[in-house]
Amino acid sequence: MGQGTWKMGERAERRSDEIAALRAGVDLGMTLIDTAEMYGDGAAETLICEALGNLRDQLFLVSKAYPQNASRSRLAGACEA
């Protein structure tokens, strides 16, 4: 079971609640986090790092890339970013 992050990281007034939700999910045993570079133009990924960065080695991250980055030459760079 995992957590999705669509619409997360887009509104500053929700940031603390979103961080708390991600941490609560992991505390309850959810180790899969679904995100994408298009979620808030990377803001969701930044939020995940802030909330769970110290647990990175214990989590599975699933991500999606923009269509323009879905090539062998660009995908690795998009994931690193």
Contacts in CASP RR format, 6 or more apart in sequence:
PFRMAT RR
TARGET T0000
AUTHOR 0000-0000-0000
METHOD contacts of the structure
MODEL  1
MGQGTWKMGERAERRSDEIAALRAGVDLGMTLIDTAEMYGDGAAETLICE
ALGNLRDQLFLVSKAYPQNASRSRLAGACEA
1 29 0 8 1.000
1 30 0 8 1.000
1 32 0 8 1.000
2 25 0 8 1.000
2 30 0 8 1.000
2 31 0 8 1.000
2 32 0 8 1.000
2 33 0 8 1.000
2 34 0 8 1.000
3 21 0 8 1.000
3 22 0 8 1.000
3 25 0 8 1.000
3 30 0 8 1.000
3 32 0 8 1.000
3 33 0 8 1.000
3 34 0 8 1.000
4 33 0 8 1.000
4 34 0 8 1.000
4 35 0 8 1.000
5 22 0 8 1.000
5 33 0 8 1.000
5 34 0 8 1.000
5 35 0 8 1.000
5 39 0 8 1.000
5 44 0 8 1.000
5 45 0 8 1.000
5 47 0 8 1.000
5 48 0 8 1.000
6 36 0 8 1.000
6 39 0 8 1.000
6 44 0 8 1.000
7 39 0 8 1.000
7 40 0 8 1.000
7 44 0 8 1.000
8 14 0 8 1.000
8 18 0 8 1.000
8 22 0 8 1.000
8 39 0 8 1.000
8 43 0 8 1.000
8 44 0 8 1.000
8 47 0 8 1.000
9 15 0 8 1.000
9 18 0 8 1.000
9 39 0 8 1.000
9 40 0 8 1.000
9 43 0 8 1.000
9 44 0 8 1.000
9 46 0 8 1.000
9 47 0 8 1.000
10 40 0 8 1.000
10 43 0 8 1.000
10 44 0 8 1.000
15 47 0 8 1.000
18 47 0 8 1.000
18 51 0 8 1.000
19 47 0 8 1.000
19 50 0 8 1.000
19 51 0 8 1.000
22 33 0 8 1.000
22 47 0 8 1.000
22 48 0 8 1.000
22 51 0 8 1.000
22 52 0 8 1.000
23 51 0 8 1.000
23 52 0 8 1.000
26 52 0 8 1.000
26 55 0 8 1.000
26 58 0 8 1.000
26 59 0 8 1.000
31 58 0 8 1.000
31 59 0 8 1.000
31 60 0 8 1.000
32 59 0 8 1.000
32 60 0 8 1.000
32 61 0 8 1.000
32 62 0 8 1.000
33 48 0 8 1.000
33 52 0 8 1.000
33 59 0 8 1.000
33 60 0 8 1.000
33 61 0 8 1.000
33 62 0 8 1.000
34 62 0 8 1.000
34 63 0 8 1.000
35 44 0 8 1.000
35 45 0 8 1.000
35 48 0 8 1.000
35 61 0 8 1.000
35 62 0 8 1.000
35 63 0 8 1.000
35 64 0 8 1.000
36 44 0 8 1.000
36 63 0 8 1.000
36 64 0 8 1.000
36 65 0 8 1.000
37 45 0 8 1.000
37 63 0 8 1.000
37 64 0 8 1.000
37 65 0 8 1.000
37 66 0 8 1.000
37 69 0 8 1.000
37 78 0 8 1.000
37 81 0 8 1.000
38 64 0 8 1.000
38 66 0 8 1.000
39 45 0 8 1.000
45 63 0 8 1.000
48 61 0 8 1.000
52 59 0 8 1.000
63 79 0 8 1.000
65 74 0 8 1.000
65 75 0 8 1.000
65 78 0 8 1.000
65 79 0 8 1.000
66 78 0 8 1.000
68 74 0 8 1.000
69 75 0 8 1.000
69 77 0 8 1.000
69 78 0 8 1.000
END
